[in-house]
Amino acid sequence: MKIAVLAGGLSTERAVSFVTGTAVCHALRKRGHRAVLVDMFLGLESLPADPETLFDAEDGLCPDAQIETVAPDLEAVRKGRPDQGPSLFGPHVLEVCALADLVFLGLHGACGEDGRVQATFDLMGIPYTGSDYLSSAMAMNKIASKRMMDAAGIRTPEWQLLTYGAEDVDRLAETLAMPCVVKTIGGGSSLGVYLPDTREDLRQALTAVLHFGSEVLVERRVYGRDLTVGVLGDRYLPAVEMTASGAYFDYASKYQSGGSLEVCPANLTPEQAQEVGEMSLKLHRTLGLSVYSRADFVMDEAGVPWCLETNSLPGLTPASLVPKEAAAIGMSYEDLVEEIVHLSISLQRGITICSR
């Protein structure tokens, strides 16, 4: 198959996306697919005389991708685009995607997980991997997903939506209940997430999170074990427990070597493993997600799991969690990528099938 692996984009998770996209592209090529990686935002300066030959480009046009300890400078990325166009799709991106039999979405964050790319492809008749535009948008928006969890009876920490400006920060810092978590409503990879320990920390968090937008989620902080559970097709995968090497499970902990200790399957009782698995699958279905997803939990000291959020396009980097969960059931990385392709193609054709 001709597969365009779409990565990069213009979100805070741009670097993570490139590592996912590169790994996916290499895996697809090992399985005999004609795969090429395309930077969604920067695009391609030109196309060959026969655009079909692009899918046979050396090494799939994959960059030397790596994740730094801090998020990328998106303003520098904007300035680096030669055409300085207003579209989030760079030059020739949609042309290449339209030539492909399938677009593998290696995107993360606001470019890719919020439904806009999926909606564009639906309008153009371009098949792609993963969930549709509506379910992607609901999963990406933490307020929408929290409301869906409440409606479905999925246990999640008490929360509230705040809309405020800089002039309100001091008042909120003195009145909000603590301990709490402060989050942007549309972030990922722990970017825009703050865990204040003091009122002064809270004031700084409320100020910093405004960089991401005026709508802010504040939820009760649950102390305990960090767990995550992937869903593939119609089944949940074994849970992973993450223990950060630092104080918190932040961006660096997730993606830097030695940043965290991950155990898969997590050391849970059969009943606990079943509960978090079924909660993940229920949330996947409640939001109408397709093909694969990953839900995050905190299990408190009493052994009660609290669902925090779900990810419609979870990372597929070598350090990512879903590949570790797949490996725990004997599925190689290449098998996982091929399964995502298989399920997505079947979905695009309107066929409902079960995961192998």
Helices and strands as residue ranges (DSSP letters): E 2-7, H 14-30, E 34-39, G 51-56, G 58-61, H 74-79, H 93-99, E 102-105, H 116-124, H 133-140, H 142-152, E 159-163, G 166-168, H 169-175, E 180-184, E 193-194, H 199-208, G 209-212, E 215-220, E 224-232, E 235-236, E 240-244, H 251-255, E 260-263, H 270-286, E 292-300, E 305-311, H 321-328, H 333-348
